[in-house]
Structure formats: structure tokens, C-alpha cells
Amino acid sequence: MLIRYKKSFEKIAMGLLSFMPEEKEVKKLQSTIKEYEENPDWQLFLWKEEDILGAVGVRFENEINVVIQHITVNPSHRNMGIGRKMVQAVKRTYEQQYAVCADDMTERFLERCEEEQ
């Protein structure tokens, strides 16, 4: 299930985001987490089953679009459908008010999720 990021999950969230190629550098990773904490247009969610296994971040682009900008799953739990479940949960959360779309970094993954449905 999706749970909203809070400061007490900072180390877990940073660990998960560090698996993304563009978030490898510590300063970039810290900047990203700070943006999720301070910018009301950015929201980070963690995926919890028994443990926290993934993270998905969205950005409210305007009054119409919510952009999925980060998707990451713990490498030992990849290829088990967790990323797809996170995308579906985000869509269910926002589909009444917004169009859920991808940025350049998440576009291919979202396309694959659509193909598998």
C-alpha cells in the first residue's frame, strides 16, 4: 500500500531513491529529499507490504497534470510487479482530479505498465 513520506522515513527514502541512476550523487539525493519535504507541489510515497519496498514521487505540474517523476523498487524485490502496483495506486489516488502522466525519466516504465494491463 502507498504511504505518504514523512521525515521519520528519510533514510529509507534516500536509500530507495539512491537506486535511481540520476540520484546516485549524495548532494543530488539530499536536494531531492529536501524538495519533497518543502515543496507542496512534490509528494513522495513509499510502498509498504511487510517492509517498505519502493518509492514513487509525483509533481503537481498544473491544475490538470500530476507527473510521476521518481519510481524505484528495492533491487531484491524487482520484477515482482511492485512498480506497476505503485503506478496503479497513484493513478487511483489522483484520477478523479488529475491526468497522471510521466516525465522523461519515467515514461518508458509507465508505457510498459500500460502494456501489461
N, C-alpha and C positions, 0 to 999 in steps of 0.2 A: 504494500500500500504506500501511497505517497504521503510523506510527512513534510511539513514546512521546516526549512532550515532555521535553526536558532544558534546563537553564539556557542552554546554548550556542545554543538556538533562540529565546531570549526575544524578540529584536527581530522576528523573523519572525512569531512567535505573536502578539505585540502588534499588529503590522501587520494580520494577518488578523482578529483579534478586533475591531479598530477599525472594520471594515466593518459590524459589527452595530450597529443604532441605539442599543441600550441601553448600548453600550460606547464611545461616541464620546468621552466626557469622560476626560481623561488620568488623573485620580485614580481613577476607577472602573476603568479598564483596568488600572492598576497594582495595584489591590486584587484584581482578578480573577486576574491572573497570580500574585500572591503566594499567593492561596488555592490555586491549582493546585500551586504549589511546596511548600506547607507542610501542607496538609490531606490526610491519607491517603485520605479518602473522595472526593476530587476527582481525576480523572485527565484529562489533556489529551493528545490525539493529533493528529498532523499527517498530512496526506495527501500522499504523495510519489509523483510519477510521474517525470518528468525533473527537475522542480523541486518545491518544496513549494507546493501549490496551495490547500490548505484546512486547516481545523482543526475538530475535534469534541471537545467536552468532556462528560464524564459525571460524575455524582454517585451514589455508593452511598447510597441512601436508607435501606435497612434490609437485612435478610438475604434479601429477596425481590426488590427492585427496583433496577435501575440506570436512572437518569434521564438522558436526553440533554438537556443544558441549553444548549449552545452548538453551533451549526453555522454555518460560514462558509466561503465559497469566494472566491478572488481574483476580482474583478469581470470581468476579461478572460477568465476560464475558466468563467463561469456558463453555465447551460443546456446543459451538456455531460454531465450525469449524475454529476458528481463528488460532489455532496452525497448522492445516492442510494447511490453506492458506499461512501461513508464510513458511512452508516447501516447498510448491509448488513454491512460489516466489523465494526462494533461489535456488531451482533446475533450474528454468527458467533462473536465473541470471548467473549461473555457468556451466550449462550443456554443453555448446559448448567447454569449455576448460578443465573441470574437471569432475571427478566422485564425486558425492555428497554422502557422507556416514555419519554414526552416530558413536559416541563414546559409551562407555559402559552405560553412563547415559541417552543417548537419543535414544538408539537402539530400545527399546520396543515401544516408541512413533512413531518413523519413520516406524516401521513394521505395526503398526495399521493404519497409514496414507496410506500406500500402499494397505492394505486390503480394505479400504473404497473407493478406486478409482473405 
